[in-house]
Amino acid sequence: MVYDALVSVMDFIMHPLQNLVGVRGMAYIFVLPNLLIFGIFILFPMLLNFYYAFTGGSRLFPQDRPFVGLDNLNRLFTCQDFLSPNTCREDLFWRAATNTVTFVFLQVALLVLVSLVTALILNRNIQARGFFRSVFFYPVLLSPVVVALIWKWILQQDGVLNAIIVSLGGEKLPFLISADWARFWVIVISVWAQMGFYTLILLAGLQSIPGELYEAASMDGAGAVQAFRAITIPLLMPTMLVVLVLSLIRAVQAFDQVFAFTGGGPGTATTYMVQYIFTVGFASPAREFGLAAAASLVMAAVLLLLTAGQLRLGRTSNLA
């Protein structure tokens, strides 16, 4: 009864409106709320960030900020030696950039490899396959901050893992104190938390490959490795490209999980680009919004170039 009443009300409103604006006009009206949300919460902040990148001062409102041109970008790229962050005017920016490049390369490579191997295993006809799929996907459902706090509790100096090591006769390891250990665990935790999502994507790609192709290859005498190279890899490449693009973007934007896990430390060992932007723009007393906005423009430009390169590489491989 309530449903019928709602339908009657909608008909009462929509029919006169459709007569007034027509079918095409109704389409625009239905799209308008999404356009407003996109404009207010995405497009406007992007344009404001672009404007802030060329202004100075610590005031928040645009009309109170003096125009400084390319000064913020000049500060970021003023270096005697780009390979030595200590010689740069904004040395923290270059430390964060170096850390981000290292993290992205290692994390994305390991994440794609682990996700692919896991998808190949789960694609086989094994017992309790549905259970294992759920287990591997479970970390994706957890908040990044929750993941960070769980692993921090395990890896801290008096944590569970060190307690197990000591009980076995070993000595405590500086998992969160040593820079190398901290970098290692940030990558491992990130892969652990995300692999379920990318495994699911790759598993869908594997299941879209017709089984008849493998049967034909087997009849022709091809082994498992040959079938993998000749059938699985070529047909899975479009899905792999999606995984690469998504994982790359997410790795470059790493912040919340890392910040909750290490705070960017020890020192600046796990300080990445987004944390640098946050620190400069919001956490420092100077509140240099312009410098933070300029750094975000640089990061966005790098992301666009990398994504465009990956997509172009994917199109080239498909044509080949």
C-alpha positions, 0 to 999 in steps of 0.5 A: 500500500505504501509502495503504491502511494509512493508510485502515485506521488512520483507519477504526479510529480514526474508526468508534468515535469516530463511534459515541461522539459521533455525526455532529454530534459528529464535525463539531465535532471536525473544526472544533475545530483551526481554532477552537483556532488562531483562539482562540489566535492571533487572538481571545485577542490581540484581547481582550488588546489591548483590556485593555491599552488601559485599562492603563498601565506598561511591564510586559508581563504583564497582572497587572503592569499598573495599570488607568488607565481612559480615560487612554490614549485621553485622551492620544491625543485631547488637542489644542488644534487637531486640524488642527494636530498640533503642538498635540496631546499625542501629536503623532506620533499625529496626524502618523501619522493625517494621513499615513495618511489622505492615503496611503489616499485617494491610494493606493486611488484610484490603485490601483483606477484602474490595476488597472481599466485594466489589467484592461480591456486584458488582457480584450481579445483581444491577442497574448501576453495570458497573458504580460502577465498573468503579468508584471503579477502577478509583483510580487505574488509578491515579499515587501514587504521585497524590493520596498522594497529593490529600489526603494530601490536604484533611487531612492537618491541614488547609485542607478540612476535618478539615474545615468540622469538624470545621464548625460542631463545632468540633476541628481540628484533627492532621491527619498528625501531630500525629503518630497514625493518620498518620499510620492510614491514610497511610493504608486507602489511600493505601487500597483506591488506590489499592482496585479497582485492587484486586476487579477486580481480585476477581470479575473475580474469582467469575464470573468463578464459575458456577451458576449451583452450587448455584442453586443446593445448593439452591435446597438442602436447603442451605442458602446464608451463607452456599453456600458462605462457601461451594462453593464460598470460596473453589472455590475462594481460588486460586484467593485469593492466587493470591491477597494475594501474589500480595498485600503482595509484593506491601505492602512490597515495599511501598514507593512513595505514603507514601513518598509523603504523609508523608515523613516518618513522623512524626518522623519515624512513617511511615518510611518503608523499601524501604524508609530506603534503599533510605535514607541510599543509596541516601539521606544521606551524607554518601551514604552507598550503601553497607548498603542499598544493604544489607538491600535490600537483607534482604527484598528480602529474607523475601519476598521470604520466605513469598511468598513461604509460601503462595504458599505452603499453597495454594497447601496444601489447594488445595490438602485437 
